[in-house]
Amino acid sequence: MDVDLNLGAGLDARVLTVDDAPLLVEATIGETGRSLWGARPVGPYTLTDAQQALSQWEHGQFSIGILREGHLLGAVGLMPDEQASIELAYWIRPEQRGRGIGSRAVRAATLWTHQTLRVPRIWLEINPGNEPSLRLARQVGYRFEQRLARHCRDWSAEDPELDTWHDCLIWIYPPTA
């Protein structure tokens, strides 16, 4: 898919492919949290982890990389569902957080998805304790829709039956239906 997003501030955006695995490895060196796009790993990606994660995005979903001078600063993932809507997820590398990169990227990806792909509903799943993501959702024009009890998996165990789950807040765009 060809994506042309104007992020300004020297930021480029393009769809990531498996060939971008080295960029993902370098971008996650300082990551201490859970995986960006799946259950594993916790923390930095190995080349194999990055290749596997990016290969999963080649089947109807895609990830838009946010780059500056060839360095991956973050990504916005778009995951279509059966109801003609798309879930949008985002990640910014730890040392770049709090600089407005996520807001720029999410705003641009949201508008592009809504206007170019003509998707009528775009939604975010946010952990209720993730204040930076809640601020970002409000700032870029999303509206709170609902809280889903124990909807999101923590990925602390391989077996879903043994795992723990937390509530998720659903935020939608456009803000009025």
C-alpha atoms as an extended CHARMM CRD file, in Angstrom:
* protein
*
       177  EXT
         1         1  MET       CA              0.0000000000        0.0000000000        0.0000000000  PROA      1               0.0000000000
         2         2  ASP       CA              1.2810000000        3.4470000000       -0.8910000000  PROA      2               0.0000000000
         3         3  VAL       CA              1.0010000000        5.9060000000        1.9840000000  PROA      3               0.0000000000
         4         4  ASP       CA              1.8780000000        9.5920000000        1.7200000000  PROA      4               0.0000000000
         5         5  LEU       CA              1.5510000000       11.3640000000        5.0700000000  PROA      5               0.0000000000
         6         6  ASN       CA              2.7900000000       14.8700000000        5.7540000000  PROA      6               0.0000000000
         7         7  LEU       CA              4.0300000000       14.8640000000        9.3420000000  PROA      7               0.0000000000
         8         8  GLY       CA              6.2250000000       17.9610000000        9.1340000000  PROA      8               0.0000000000
         9         9  ALA       CA              9.2410000000       18.5810000000       11.4040000000  PROA      9               0.0000000000
        10        10  GLY       CA             11.4790000000       16.4700000000        9.1600000000  PROA      10              0.0000000000
        11        11  LEU       CA              9.3980000000       13.3350000000        9.7230000000  PROA      11              0.0000000000
        12        12  ASP       CA              8.6950000000       10.8910000000        6.9100000000  PROA      12              0.0000000000
        13        13  ALA       CA              6.0730000000        8.1490000000        6.9890000000  PROA      13              0.0000000000
        14        14  ARG       CA              5.9260000000        4.9700000000        4.9280000000  PROA      14              0.0000000000
        15        15  VAL       CA              4.6640000000        1.4140000000        5.1850000000  PROA      15              0.0000000000
        16        16  LEU       CA              7.1370000000       -0.8700000000        6.9570000000  PROA      16              0.0000000000
        17        17  THR       CA              8.1070000000       -4.2300000000        5.4530000000  PROA      17              0.0000000000
        18        18  VAL       CA             10.1610000000       -7.2040000000        6.6490000000  PROA      18              0.0000000000
        19        19  ASP       CA             13.1800000000       -5.4960000000        5.0640000000  PROA      19              0.0000000000
        20        20  ASP       CA             12.8540000000       -2.8360000000        7.7910000000  PROA      20              0.0000000000
        21        21  ALA       CA             13.5820000000       -5.3480000000       10.5740000000  PROA      21              0.0000000000
        22        22  PRO       CA             17.0420000000       -3.8410000000       11.3120000000  PROA      22              0.0000000000
        23        23  LEU       CA             15.3790000000       -0.4380000000       11.8490000000  PROA      23              0.0000000000
        24        24  LEU       CA             12.9640000000       -2.0080000000       14.3370000000  PROA      24              0.0000000000
        25        25  VAL       CA             15.8190000000       -3.7270000000       16.1890000000  PROA      25              0.0000000000
        26        26  GLU       CA             17.6650000000       -0.4140000000       16.5380000000  PROA      26              0.0000000000
        27        27  ALA       CA             14.4920000000        1.4500000000       17.5430000000  PROA      27              0.0000000000
        28        28  THR       CA             13.6860000000       -0.9690000000       20.3750000000  PROA      28              0.0000000000
        29        29  ILE       CA             17.1180000000       -1.0110000000       22.0280000000  PROA      29              0.0000000000
        30        30  GLY       CA             15.8480000000        1.1810000000       24.8900000000  PROA      30              0.0000000000
        31        31  GLU       CA             12.3890000000       -0.4220000000       25.1700000000  PROA      31              0.0000000000
        32        32  THR       CA             11.5350000000       -1.8760000000       28.5600000000  PROA      32              0.0000000000
        33        33  GLY       CA              7.8500000000       -2.5390000000       27.9490000000  PROA      33              0.0000000000
        34        34  ARG       CA              5.9020000000       -5.2980000000       26.2990000000  PROA      34              0.0000000000
        35        35  SER       CA              6.0910000000       -6.0920000000       22.6320000000  PROA      35              0.0000000000
        36        36  LEU       CA              5.0370000000       -3.4630000000       20.1480000000  PROA      36              0.0000000000
        37        37  TRP       CA              2.8610000000       -5.6990000000       17.9990000000  PROA      37              0.0000000000
        38        38  GLY       CA              2.1750000000       -8.9490000000       19.7940000000  PROA      38              0.0000000000
        39        39  ALA       CA              2.7740000000      -11.1310000000       22.7750000000  PROA      39              0.0000000000
        40        40  ARG       CA              6.5460000000      -11.2460000000       22.8000000000  PROA      40              0.0000000000
        41        41  PRO       CA              9.2220000000      -10.1650000000       23.4890000000  PROA      41              0.0000000000
        42        42  VAL       CA              9.3590000000       -7.9320000000       26.5040000000  PROA      42              0.0000000000
        43        43  GLY       CA             11.9310000000       -5.2670000000       25.7780000000  PROA      43              0.0000000000
        44        44  PRO       CA             14.2710000000       -5.0150000000       22.7740000000  PROA      44              0.0000000000
        45        45  TYR       CA             13.6630000000       -7.0140000000       19.5930000000  PROA      45              0.0000000000
        46        46  THR       CA             16.1780000000       -9.3920000000       18.0990000000  PROA      46              0.0000000000
        47        47  LEU       CA             16.4180000000       -9.4610000000       14.3020000000  PROA      47              0.0000000000
        48        48  THR       CA             14.2800000000      -12.6340000000       14.2760000000  PROA      48              0.0000000000
        49        49  ASP       CA             11.6780000000      -11.0140000000       16.5660000000  PROA      49              0.0000000000
        50        50  ALA       CA             11.5180000000       -7.9610000000       14.2880000000  PROA      50              0.0000000000
        51        51  GLN       CA             11.2290000000      -10.0340000000       11.1100000000  PROA      51              0.0000000000
        52        52  GLN       CA              8.4200000000      -12.1250000000       12.6160000000  PROA      52              0.0000000000
        53        53  ALA       CA              6.5600000000       -9.0680000000       13.9170000000  PROA      53              0.0000000000
        54        54  LEU       CA              6.7710000000       -7.2260000000       10.6030000000  PROA      54              0.0000000000
        55        55  SER       CA              5.8400000000      -10.3100000000        8.5420000000  PROA      55              0.0000000000
        56        56  GLN       CA              2.5870000000      -10.5360000000       10.5130000000  PROA      56              0.0000000000
        57        57  TRP       CA              1.6800000000       -7.0860000000        9.1820000000  PROA      57              0.0000000000
        58        58  GLU       CA              1.5840000000       -8.2670000000        5.5700000000  PROA      58              0.0000000000
        59        59  HSD       CA             -1.8330000000       -9.9480000000        5.7620000000  PROA      59              0.0000000000
        60        60  GLY       CA             -4.4470000000       -7.1790000000        5.5150000000  PROA      60              0.0000000000
        61        61  GLN       CA             -2.8920000000       -5.0770000000        8.2510000000  PROA      61              0.0000000000
        62        62  PHE       CA             -0.0810000000       -2.6290000000        7.8100000000  PROA      62              0.0000000000
        63        63  SER       CA              2.2550000000       -0.5230000000        9.8570000000  PROA      63              0.0000000000
        64        64  ILE       CA              3.3120000000        2.9830000000        8.9370000000  PROA      64              0.0000000000
        65        65  GLY       CA              6.8120000000        3.7760000000       10.1170000000  PROA      65              0.0000000000
        66        66  ILE       CA              7.6850000000        7.2530000000       11.3650000000  PROA      66              0.0000000000
        67        67  LEU       CA             11.2100000000        8.0620000000       10.2620000000  PROA      67              0.0000000000
        68        68  ARG       CA             13.6580000000       10.9170000000       10.5250000000  PROA      68              0.0000000000
        69        69  GLU       CA             16.9190000000       10.7500000000        8.5820000000  PROA      69              0.0000000000
        70        70  GLY       CA             16.5880000000        6.9780000000        8.1910000000  PROA      70              0.0000000000
        71        71  HSD       CA             15.9220000000        6.2690000000       11.8930000000  PROA      71              0.0000000000
        72        72  LEU       CA             12.6710000000        4.6480000000       12.9670000000  PROA      72              0.0000000000
        73        73  LEU       CA             11.0950000000        6.8450000000       15.6670000000  PROA      73              0.0000000000
        74        74  GLY       CA              7.8150000000        4.9630000000       15.9580000000  PROA      74              0.0000000000
        75        75  ALA       CA              4.9680000000        3.3800000000       14.0710000000  PROA      75              0.0000000000
        76        76  VAL       CA              1.2200000000        3.5110000000       13.5910000000  PROA      76              0.0000000000
        77        77  GLY       CA             -0.5100000000        0.2020000000       12.9150000000  PROA      77              0.0000000000
        78        78  LEU       CA             -3.8100000000       -0.1140000000       11.0570000000  PROA      78              0.0000000000
        79        79  MET       CA             -5.8300000000       -3.2670000000       11.6590000000  PROA      79              0.0000000000
        80        80  PRO       CA             -9.0970000000       -3.6140000000        9.7170000000  PROA      80              0.0000000000
        81        81  ASP       CA            -11.9450000000       -5.5990000000       11.2600000000  PROA      81              0.0000000000
        82        82  GLU       CA            -15.1060000000       -7.1510000000        9.8640000000  PROA      82              0.0000000000
        83        83  GLN       CA            -17.3340000000       -4.1490000000       10.6290000000  PROA      83              0.0000000000
        84        84  ALA       CA            -15.7610000000       -1.8280000000        8.0290000000  PROA      84              0.0000000000
        85        85  SER       CA            -13.7620000000       -0.1190000000       10.7210000000  PROA      85              0.0000000000
        86        86  ILE       CA            -10.0720000000        0.0080000000       11.5680000000  PROA      86              0.0000000000
        87        87  GLU       CA             -8.2990000000       -0.2090000000       14.8860000000  PROA      87              0.0000000000
        88        88  LEU       CA             -5.3440000000        2.1280000000       15.0260000000  PROA      88              0.0000000000
        89        89  ALA       CA             -2.4100000000        1.4340000000       17.3710000000  PROA      89              0.0000000000
        90        90  TYR       CA              0.7800000000        3.4050000000       17.8760000000  PROA      90              0.0000000000
        91        91  TRP       CA              4.2130000000        3.2060000000       19.4610000000  PROA      91              0.0000000000
        92        92  ILE       CA              6.9850000000        5.7740000000       19.8450000000  PROA      92              0.0000000000
        93        93  ARG       CA             10.5000000000        4.7670000000       20.8540000000  PROA      93              0.0000000000
        94        94  PRO       CA             11.1590000000        5.5970000000       24.5230000000  PROA      94              0.0000000000
        95        95  GLU       CA             13.6330000000        8.4620000000       24.0680000000  PROA      95              0.0000000000
        96        96  GLN       CA             11.3000000000       10.2180000000       21.5870000000  PROA      96              0.0000000000
        97        97  ARG       CA              8.1420000000       10.1370000000       23.7210000000  PROA      97              0.0000000000
        98        98  GLY       CA              6.6140000000       13.4110000000       24.8530000000  PROA      98              0.0000000000
        99        99  ARG       CA              7.8160000000       15.3670000000       21.8010000000  PROA      99              0.0000000000
       100       100  GLY       CA              4.5460000000       15.4120000000       19.8370000000  PROA      100             0.0000000000
       101       101  ILE       CA              5.6310000000       12.7590000000       17.3330000000  PROA      101             0.0000000000
       102       102  GLY       CA              2.8060000000       10.3940000000       18.3250000000  PROA      102             0.0000000000
       103       103  SER       CA              0.1920000000       13.1410000000       18.0430000000  PROA      103             0.0000000000
       104       104  ARG       CA              1.4300000000       14.1680000000       14.5900000000  PROA      104             0.0000000000
       105       105  ALA       CA              1.5130000000       10.5820000000       13.3540000000  PROA      105             0.0000000000
       106       106  VAL       CA             -1.8440000000        9.5020000000       14.8050000000  PROA      106             0.0000000000
       107       107  ARG       CA             -3.5800000000       12.6380000000       13.5190000000  PROA      107             0.0000000000
       108       108  ALA       CA             -2.1490000000       12.1480000000       10.0050000000  PROA      108             0.0000000000
       109       109  ALA       CA             -2.8660000000        8.4030000000        9.9240000000  PROA      109             0.0000000000
       110       110  THR       CA             -6.4080000000        8.9630000000       11.2010000000  PROA      110             0.0000000000
       111       111  LEU       CA             -7.2170000000       11.6080000000        8.5890000000  PROA      111             0.0000000000
       112       112  TRP       CA             -5.6050000000        9.5510000000        5.8100000000  PROA      112             0.0000000000
       113       113  THR       CA             -7.5650000000        6.4310000000        6.8410000000  PROA      113             0.0000000000
       114       114  HSD       CA            -10.8430000000        8.3230000000        7.0830000000  PROA      114             0.0000000000
       115       115  GLN       CA            -10.4570000000       10.3960000000        3.9060000000  PROA      115             0.0000000000
       116       116  THR       CA             -8.3910000000        8.2220000000        1.5500000000  PROA      116             0.0000000000
       117       117  LEU       CA             -9.5240000000        4.7360000000        2.5420000000  PROA      117             0.0000000000
       118       118  ARG       CA            -13.0360000000        6.0580000000        3.2950000000  PROA      118             0.0000000000
       119       119  VAL       CA            -13.2070000000        4.1350000000        6.5530000000  PROA      119             0.0000000000
       120       120  PRO       CA            -16.2490000000        5.3860000000        8.4680000000  PROA      120             0.0000000000
       121       121  ARG       CA            -15.0260000000        4.3840000000       11.9470000000  PROA      121             0.0000000000
       122       122  ILE       CA            -11.5140000000        4.3270000000       13.3870000000  PROA      122             0.0000000000
       123       123  TRP       CA            -10.9550000000        3.2490000000       16.9660000000  PROA      123             0.0000000000
       124       124  LEU       CA             -8.2770000000        3.0390000000       19.6370000000  PROA      124             0.0000000000
       125       125  GLU       CA             -8.0360000000        0.5500000000       22.5270000000  PROA      125             0.0000000000
       126       126  ILE       CA             -6.3610000000        2.2270000000       25.4940000000  PROA      126             0.0000000000
       127       127  ASN       CA             -5.4340000000        0.8490000000       28.8940000000  PROA      127             0.0000000000
       128       128  PRO       CA             -7.2500000000        3.0420000000       31.4640000000  PROA      128             0.0000000000
       129       129  GLY       CA             -3.9470000000        3.7320000000       33.2480000000  PROA      129             0.0000000000
       130       130  ASN       CA             -2.1350000000        4.9560000000       30.1390000000  PROA      130             0.0000000000
       131       131  GLU       CA             -2.4720000000        8.7120000000       30.6710000000  PROA      131             0.0000000000
       132       132  PRO       CA             -0.2010000000        9.7270000000       27.7490000000  PROA      132             0.0000000000
       133       133  SER       CA             -2.3620000000        7.7230000000       25.3030000000  PROA      133             0.0000000000
       134       134  LEU       CA             -5.5630000000        9.1310000000       26.7750000000  PROA      134             0.0000000000
       135       135  ARG       CA             -4.2100000000       12.6810000000       26.3080000000  PROA      135             0.0000000000
       136       136  LEU       CA             -3.1710000000       11.8760000000       22.7480000000  PROA      136             0.0000000000
       137       137  ALA       CA             -6.6390000000       10.4850000000       21.8940000000  PROA      137             0.0000000000
       138       138  ARG       CA             -8.3290000000       13.6680000000       23.1390000000  PROA      138             0.0000000000
       139       139  GLN       CA             -5.7750000000       15.9390000000       21.4960000000  PROA      139             0.0000000000
       140       140  VAL       CA             -6.1410000000       14.4370000000       18.0100000000  PROA      140             0.0000000000
       141       141  GLY       CA             -9.9500000000       14.4200000000       18.0310000000  PROA      141             0.0000000000
       142       142  TYR       CA            -11.0650000000       11.0190000000       19.2710000000  PROA      142             0.0000000000
       143       143  ARG       CA            -14.1060000000       10.6260000000       21.5430000000  PROA      143             0.0000000000
       144       144  PHE       CA            -14.5300000000        8.1480000000       24.3850000000  PROA      144             0.0000000000
       145       145  GLU       CA            -17.0930000000        5.4970000000       23.4510000000  PROA      145             0.0000000000
       146       146  GLN       CA            -17.0380000000        2.7590000000       26.0780000000  PROA      146             0.0000000000
       147       147  ARG       CA            -15.1160000000        0.7760000000       28.6630000000  PROA      147             0.0000000000
       148       148  LEU       CA            -14.8020000000       -2.9520000000       28.0030000000  PROA      148             0.0000000000
       149       149  ALA       CA            -14.2230000000       -4.9290000000       31.1940000000  PROA      149             0.0000000000
       150       150  ARG       CA            -11.3110000000       -7.4040000000       31.0960000000  PROA      150             0.0000000000
       151       151  HSD       CA            -11.1200000000       -7.0820000000       27.3140000000  PROA      151             0.0000000000
       152       152  CYS       CA             -7.3680000000       -6.7020000000       26.7370000000  PROA      152             0.0000000000
       153       153  ARG       CA             -4.8690000000       -9.4500000000       27.3970000000  PROA      153             0.0000000000
       154       154  ASP       CA             -1.7450000000       -8.7300000000       29.4580000000  PROA      154             0.0000000000
       155       155  TRP       CA              0.3600000000      -11.4130000000       27.7300000000  PROA      155             0.0000000000
       156       156  SER       CA              1.9820000000      -12.4720000000       30.9870000000  PROA      156             0.0000000000
       157       157  ALA       CA              1.3280000000      -16.1540000000       30.1110000000  PROA      157             0.0000000000
       158       158  GLU       CA              1.3860000000      -18.0350000000       26.7980000000  PROA      158             0.0000000000
       159       159  ASP       CA             -1.9610000000      -19.7290000000       27.4880000000  PROA      159             0.0000000000
       160       160  PRO       CA             -4.8860000000      -17.2500000000       27.3550000000  PROA      160             0.0000000000
       161       161  GLU       CA             -6.6790000000      -19.2700000000       30.0470000000  PROA      161             0.0000000000
       162       162  LEU       CA             -3.7700000000      -18.6570000000       32.4460000000  PROA      162             0.0000000000
       163       163  ASP       CA             -3.2100000000      -15.0310000000       31.4750000000  PROA      163             0.0000000000
       164       164  THR       CA             -4.5370000000      -11.9090000000       33.1600000000  PROA      164             0.0000000000
       165       165  TRP       CA             -6.7620000000       -9.3820000000       31.4160000000  PROA      165             0.0000000000
       166       166  HSD       CA             -7.4080000000       -5.6730000000       31.9430000000  PROA      166             0.0000000000
       167       167  ASP       CA            -10.1410000000       -3.2240000000       31.0000000000  PROA      167             0.0000000000
       168       168  CYS       CA             -9.7880000000       -1.2880000000       27.7500000000  PROA      168             0.0000000000
       169       169  LEU       CA            -11.2110000000        2.0810000000       26.8800000000  PROA      169             0.0000000000
       170       170  ILE       CA            -12.5060000000        2.4140000000       23.3250000000  PROA      170             0.0000000000
       171       171  TRP       CA            -12.0540000000        5.8290000000       21.6790000000  PROA      171             0.0000000000
       172       172  ILE       CA            -13.5180000000        6.5100000000       18.2330000000  PROA      172             0.0000000000
       173       173  TYR       CA            -13.1080000000        8.7960000000       15.2450000000  PROA      173             0.0000000000
       174       174  PRO       CA            -14.9460000000       10.6310000000       13.8790000000  PROA      174             0.0000000000
       175       175  PRO       CA            -16.0240000000       12.0200000000       17.2440000000  PROA      175             0.0000000000
       176       176  THR       CA            -19.6650000000       12.4150000000       16.1570000000  PROA      176             0.0000000000
       177       177  ALA       CA            -21.6630000000        9.7100000000       14.4710000000  PROA      177             0.0000000000
